[in-house]
Amino acid sequence: MFPVSPPRAWAEIDLGALRRNLSVAREAIGGAQMAVVKAGAYGHGLEEIARALATEDIAFFGVANVGEARRIRNAGVDTRIYLLGATWAEEREEIVAREWTPCISSIEEAGQFNRLAAARGIRLKVHLAVDTGMGRGGFVAENLPETLALLERLEHLEIEGLGSHLPSADEDRDFTLRQFEEFHAILASLGGASRFKWVHLANSAGLLGYSAGDCNLSRPGLMLYGISPLDGFQARLSTVMTLKSRVTLVRTLPAGHGVSYGRQFVTRRETRVATIGIGYGDGYPRHVSGKGADVWIRGRRLPILGRVTMDQMMVDVTDAGDVCEGDEVEIFGPNIPVTEIAAKGETIVWEIFTGITPRVMRCYLD
Ligand SMILES: *Cc1c(COP(=O)(O)O)cnc(C)c1O
């Protein structure tokens, strides 16, 4: 028998922090929440996050597709499920049978949902999606009262919700304020807030930075995972994911020695170099190479040297004489903000989180 080898990279997921962030969303805008758990709960683990939030009085889980909806049900979670994107015709029988909630972007798909619901003798709850600027789905805001009237004639559908999406809530305040106004004008033209059980527009940035008006449901994603897309709110949120690795090797290189592919970094002095067991094959962005990113070892920030490789990267530990093989390394988390890594990698935190690969073991703390 051989000993079990510990993982070289793992992500600690703090479920208490997740729940605290949900409370921040609740306090910020009020109303009910659709917890957005698409893309494996932003890389945090779909089943575990759904189970952790299932007892928190969530109105819906928002998922990208039927596969994610199935995984939530297979995890034994029976919270209502909302499909955030378009569905394919072949998926709709299952959606109707399991009474998941689609958003409707065309009369044709509504017709098919209606026929499938009729065949089962049920009324399927659906939401009318309106495109107020995102350009990705929903009905464009023309002739909406006529569209709603057509949909209401489909007897096996219940149009219980009206939703739209914000493309620029974290980038363009004026546009977003106009979008909230336009959405409310649309709502009024469709009979007002009392016509729908659920009215929803805000993502994380929308719910943190704007007032709800007549919306009674918000759709937080990123903020549940501890990151504010808007300045000024980060201090209220708690870190959920800490990405960690270990020092696998420490060596001393002479001055003038290249480090990593392409020899983009060459030592200027005798340098103690720690090799760390994580790389872009774990989802750490290779693009941060040479951008001055740090890791955290034994209470210090230490700089990454040269290019990030697939499975390993190198760190200058010359000024941290106590660093040794087996030491734990924080790649991002409470000491190295993931926002910093995203900025250095010229990308967004959403992409960093969802890019953490399956090789990284997720460990849950509660
Ligand atoms: C992903 C998504 C959200 C969540 O967005 P965050 O910015 O992560 O809060 C909300 N609504 C829709 C329609 C989405 O696709």
The ligand as a Gaussian input file, in Angstrom:
#p B3LYP/6-31G(d) Opt

LIG

0 1
 C      -25.216000      35.580000     -14.536000
 C      -26.484000      36.344000     -14.393000
 C      -26.770000      37.039000     -13.218000
 C      -25.791000      37.176000     -12.079000
 O      -24.892000      38.215000     -12.380000
 P      -23.767000      38.721000     -11.329000
 O      -23.197000      39.909000     -11.996000
 O      -22.779000      37.605000     -11.198000
 O      -24.468000      39.019000     -10.071000
 C      -28.008000      37.644000     -13.108000
 N      -28.905000      37.590000     -14.113000
 C      -28.658000      36.950000     -15.272000
 C      -29.689000      36.931000     -16.339000
 C      -27.436000      36.322000     -15.456000
 O      -27.186000      35.695000     -16.609000

